[in-house]
Amino acid sequence: MTGLTYRTAGVDIDAGDALVENIKPLARRTMRPEVLAGIGGFGALVELPKRFREPVLVSGTDGVGTKLKLAFALDRHDTIGIDLVAMSVNDILVQGAEPLFFLDYYVCERLDVRVATDVVKGIARGCEIAGCALIGGETAEHPAAFIPGEYDLAGFAVGVVEKQDAIDGRRIAAGDTLIGLASSGAHSNGFSLIRRVIEHAGADLRAPFVRFAARTGSSLSLGEVLLEPTRIYVKPVLALLRAVPVKGMSHITGGGLIENTHRMFPEHLQAELQAHSWPRPALFDWLEAAGSIDPAEMARTFNCGIGFVLVVAPGDVDATLDLMRGAGEAAFVIGQVVARPAGAPGTVIV
């Protein structure tokens, strides 16, 4: 009788080694000069950039959620890693932090090296876009304890900001202006509802998305539109911070516009968003119609076309718009900061 092995128990060490070898060249492209030792050891060594006098570390972690279910359905895994990076680096950007490094956690029932390599290609690409180093991660096989053919992801980002430059929203005042940066779609939020809409409408993920094609001239399928990766705002926003005194920022994630915009505010202030002040992507029009979703529910679930919000003084609006648009971002004045009435919500759409 042949003795038991880790492989017969469901864990393939050779596959894991093959994945590490695939990852190494991808990670090398993301390296920063501060990285002293990255992938391969038990831990990675990263020093703080020497230009910081009083460096403050800012950390964030997130996943991709049930958007993964669409990646499984379409067997498309090369962009989901960008989503993973985006969700964490955009979060720490809100405090003005420059992302230094990123780590990931990939768990599956049985490791498929092709699929995992595609996922990490996306993670590495996201790190390149954000300017942070992919310094390590963990890959785990959970035989008989995870859904066959599926995987889950978590990501962890650490950034740094000069202590005196950290953005905490305390300087925001009534009369300040809200500027929204366009999203690339649904990003990585609301997909449990999106999947219910797809099921309710009997929609075919592989069929051309007619509403999208009519507005853009593109022949992308519904699935391709939904898998469009989360936009990473790091480099253009960091450049903006060097030129304009931004008072506050918000990353529009779970909870949509209504639950996220005011998170940067002192409690006595309210975000007053102007309806129709930015173009809403066709995807959200389709979701609202196909799912008979109430407009208020749309705003508290989805980003509705705005993925990141900046607060600046009225005198800095033109410079902010010019810099953002010059960097390739679609930027819009979407509202203003007002006094918050007693008992009123932190964000309203008027």
C-alpha positions in Angstrom: 0.0 0.0 0.0 1.3 3.4 -1.0 1.6 5.8 1.9 -0.4 9.0 2.0 1.1 12.2 0.7 0.1 15.9 0.9 -0.9 15.7 -2.8 -3.3 12.8 -2.2 -4.7 14.8 0.7 -5.5 17.5 -1.9 -2.6 19.9 -1.6 -0.2 20.1 -4.5 3.2 21.6 -3.4 4.6 21.4 -6.9 1.7 23.5 -8.3 2.4 26.0 -5.6 6.1 26.2 -6.5 5.2 26.6 -10.1 2.9 29.5 -9.3 5.7 31.2 -7.2 8.0 31.0 -10.2 5.3 32.5 -12.4 4.8 35.3 -10.0 8.4 36.4 -9.5 8.9 38.2 -12.9 5.5 39.9 -12.4 6.4 41.1 -9.0 9.8 42.4 -10.2 8.1 44.9 -12.5 6.4 46.5 -9.5 9.5 47.0 -7.3 10.3 50.3 -5.6 13.8 51.3 -4.3 12.6 51.0 -0.7 12.1 47.2 -1.1 15.1 45.4 0.4 13.7 41.8 0.2 10.5 40.8 -1.4 8.9 37.6 -2.6 10.6 34.3 -1.6 11.3 34.8 2.1 9.2 34.4 5.2 8.7 38.2 5.3 9.5 41.2 3.1 11.7 44.1 4.1 10.7 47.6 3.1 12.3 50.8 4.4 10.5 54.1 4.5 11.3 56.7 1.8 14.0 59.0 3.1 12.3 62.1 1.9 9.7 61.9 4.7 10.5 63.8 7.9 7.6 62.5 10.0 6.3 59.5 8.2 2.9 58.1 9.2 1.9 54.7 7.9 -1.6 54.2 6.5 -2.9 50.7 6.0 -6.0 49.2 4.3 -7.4 45.8 3.5 -10.3 44.6 1.3 -11.5 42.0 -1.1 -13.4 41.8 -4.4 -16.6 40.3 -3.2 -19.1 38.5 -5.4 -17.8 40.1 -8.5 -15.7 37.0 -8.5 -18.8 35.0 -9.4 -18.8 36.7 -12.8 -15.1 36.0 -13.3 -15.9 32.3 -12.6 -18.9 32.3 -15.0 -16.9 33.8 -17.8 -13.6 32.1 -17.0 -12.0 35.6 -17.1 -9.4 36.2 -14.4 -6.9 38.6 -15.8 -8.4 41.9 -14.4 -9.9 40.8 -11.1 -6.5 41.4 -9.4 -6.7 45.1 -10.5 -9.9 45.3 -8.5 -8.2 43.8 -5.5 -5.4 46.3 -5.5 -7.7 49.3 -6.3 -10.0 48.7 -3.3 -7.2 49.0 -0.8 -4.9 51.6 -2.4 -7.9 53.9 -3.2 -8.9 53.6 0.5 -5.5 54.7 1.9 -5.2 57.4 -0.8 -8.1 59.1 1.0 -5.7 60.1 3.8 -3.2 61.4 1.3 -1.1 58.3 1.5 1.3 57.1 -1.2 1.0 53.3 -1.4 4.3 51.6 -0.7 3.6 47.9 -0.9 0.8 45.3 -1.4 0.3 41.8 -0.3 -2.4 39.3 -1.4 -4.1 36.2 -0.1 -5.4 33.7 -2.6 -7.4 30.7 -1.3 -9.0 27.9 -3.4 -10.1 24.2 -3.2 -7.4 23.0 -5.6 -4.8 25.2 -7.2 -5.1 25.9 -10.9 -1.8 27.4 -11.9 -3.2 29.0 -15.1 -6.0 30.7 -13.3 -3.9 31.8 -10.3 -1.3 33.2 -12.6 -3.9 35.3 -14.5 -5.1 36.6 -11.1 -1.6 37.6 -10.1 -1.0 39.2 -13.4 -3.9 41.5 -12.6 -2.6 42.2 -9.1 0.8 43.1 -10.5 -0.8 45.4 -13.1 -2.8 47.1 -10.4 0.4 47.6 -8.4 2.1 49.1 -11.4 -0.8 51.5 -11.9 -0.7 52.5 -8.3 3.0 52.8 -8.1 3.3 50.3 -5.2 5.4 47.1 -4.9 4.0 43.6 -4.8 6.2 42.2 -2.1 4.5 38.9 -1.2 1.3 37.1 -0.4 -0.1 33.7 0.5 -1.6 31.0 -1.6 -3.7 28.3 0.2 -5.4 25.1 -1.0 -8.4 24.0 1.2 -9.3 20.6 -0.2 -12.8 19.5 0.7 -13.3 22.7 2.5 -13.8 25.2 -0.3 -16.0 25.4 -3.5 -14.3 23.4 -6.3 -13.3 25.6 -9.2 -13.6 28.8 -7.2 -11.2 31.0 -5.2 -11.4 34.0 -2.9 -9.1 37.0 -2.6 -8.0 39.5 0.0 -5.5 42.3 -0.3 -3.5 44.4 2.1 -1.9 47.8 1.3 0.5 50.0 3.3 1.2 53.5 2.4 3.0 56.6 3.9 2.1 60.2 4.3 3.9 63.1 5.9 2.3 63.7 9.3 1.5 67.3 8.6 0.1 66.5 5.2 -2.3 63.7 6.3 -5.9 64.5 5.2 -8.5 64.1 7.9 -11.3 66.4 6.8 -11.1 68.8 9.7 -10.5 71.8 7.4 -13.7 71.1 5.4 -16.2 74.0 5.8 -19.7 74.9 4.6 -19.4 76.4 1.1 -16.6 74.1 -0.1 -17.1 72.3 -3.4 -17.4 68.6 -4.1 -15.6 67.3 -7.2 -16.3 63.8 -8.4 -14.0 61.6 -10.5 -15.7 59.2 -12.8 -15.8 55.5 -12.1 -15.0 52.8 -14.7 -18.3 51.1 -13.9 -19.6 49.3 -10.9 -16.1 48.8 -9.6 -16.2 46.0 -7.0 -19.4 46.9 -5.1 -23.0 45.9 -5.3 -22.5 42.6 -7.2 -24.8 40.6 -5.0 -27.6 42.9 -6.2 -26.2 43.0 -9.8 -26.3 39.2 -9.9 -29.9 39.2 -8.8 -30.7 41.7 -11.6 -29.0 39.5 -14.1 -31.0 36.5 -12.9 -34.3 38.5 -12.7 -33.8 39.9 -16.3 -32.6 36.6 -17.7 -29.6 38.5 -19.1 -26.9 36.8 -21.1 -23.4 37.8 -19.9 -21.9 37.0 -23.2 -24.3 38.9 -25.4 -23.5 42.4 -26.6 -24.6 45.0 -24.1 -27.0 46.9 -26.5 -27.6 49.9 -24.2 -23.8 50.3 -23.7 -23.2 50.0 -27.4 -25.8 52.6 -28.3 -24.1 55.1 -26.1 -20.4 54.3 -26.8 -20.3 52.5 -30.1 -18.6 49.6 -28.4 -19.6 46.0 -28.9 -18.6 44.8 -25.4 -20.7 42.1 -23.8 -22.6 42.7 -20.6 -20.1 40.5 -18.8 -17.2 42.5 -20.1 -18.8 45.8 -19.0 -19.4 44.4 -15.5 -15.8 43.0 -15.2 -14.3 46.4 -16.1 -11.8 46.8 -13.3 -12.0 49.4 -10.6 -10.3 52.6 -11.5 -7.1 53.4 -9.5 -6.9 57.1 -8.7 -3.5 57.1 -6.9 -1.1 58.8 -9.3 -3.3 61.7 -10.5 -4.6 62.4 -7.1 -1.1 62.4 -5.5 0.0 64.8 -8.2 -3.0 67.0 -7.4 -2.1 67.0 -3.7 1.2 68.6 -4.5 -0.5 71.5 -6.3 -3.8 72.1 -4.6 -4.8 72.1 -0.9 -7.4 69.4 -1.0 -9.4 69.4 2.2 -11.0 65.9 2.1 -11.4 62.8 -0.1 -13.8 59.9 -0.2 -13.6 56.5 -2.0 -17.0 55.5 -3.1 -17.2 51.8 -2.2 -19.8 49.6 -0.5 -22.7 51.9 0.5 -22.5 53.9 -2.7 -22.6 57.6 -2.9 -25.0 58.1 0.0 -23.1 56.2 2.6 -19.5 57.2 1.6 -19.4 60.8 0.5 -19.8 62.3 4.0 -17.4 59.9 5.7 -14.6 62.5 5.5 -16.8 65.2 7.1 -17.1 66.6 10.6 -20.6 65.6 11.9 -22.0 69.1 11.6 -21.6 69.2 7.8 -23.5 67.6 5.0 -22.7 66.7 1.4 -25.3 68.1 -0.9 -25.0 66.4 -4.3 -26.7 67.9 -7.4 -28.6 65.2 -9.3 -27.7 65.0 -13.0 -24.5 67.0 -12.5 -22.4 64.2 -13.9 -23.2 61.7 -16.8 -24.4 58.4 -15.3 -23.0 55.4 -17.2 -25.4 53.2 -19.2 -24.7 50.3 -16.9 -26.5 52.0 -14.0 -29.5 52.9 -16.2 -29.8 49.3 -17.2 -29.5 48.0 -13.7 -32.2 50.4 -12.4 -34.6 49.5 -15.2 -33.9 45.8 -15.4 -34.2 45.3 -11.6 -36.9 47.9 -10.9 -34.5 49.4 -8.4 -35.6 52.5 -6.5 -33.3 55.5 -7.2 -32.5 55.9 -3.5 -31.5 52.2 -3.4 -29.2 52.8 -6.4 -27.5 55.7 -4.6 -26.9 53.7 -1.4 -25.6 50.6 -3.3 -23.6 51.8 -6.3 -21.2 54.5 -7.1 -23.5 55.6 -10.0 -20.6 56.8 -12.0 -18.5 58.6 -9.4 -15.7 56.6 -7.9 -13.8 59.2 -5.9 -14.8 62.5 -4.4 -12.6 65.5 -3.6 -13.4 68.5 -1.4 -11.7 71.8 -2.3 -12.3 75.5 -1.5 -14.3 77.3 -4.2 -11.2 79.2 -5.3 -9.4 75.9 -6.1 -12.1 74.3 -8.2 -10.8 75.4 -11.7 -7.3 74.3 -10.9 -8.5 70.9 -9.6 -10.6 70.3 -12.7 -7.8 71.3 -15.0 -5.3 69.1 -13.3 -7.6 66.1 -13.1 -8.7 66.4 -16.7 -5.2 66.9 -17.8 -4.3 63.6 -16.1 -7.0 61.8 -18.0 -9.6 61.8 -15.3 -13.2 62.8 -16.1 -13.9 65.3 -13.3 -17.2 67.1 -12.5 -18.5 69.6 -9.9 -21.1 67.4 -8.3 -22.3 69.5 -5.3 -21.3 71.5 -2.2 -20.7 71.2 1.5 -23.5 72.7 3.6 -24.5 72.8 7.3 -26.1 69.6 8.4 -29.6 70.0 9.9 -30.2 68.2 13.2 -31.1 64.6 12.5 -30.4 64.9 8.8 -28.3 62.3 6.8 -24.7 63.0 6.0 -25.3 63.0 2.3 -28.4 64.1 0.3 -29.1 64.3 -3.5 -31.2 67.2 -4.5 
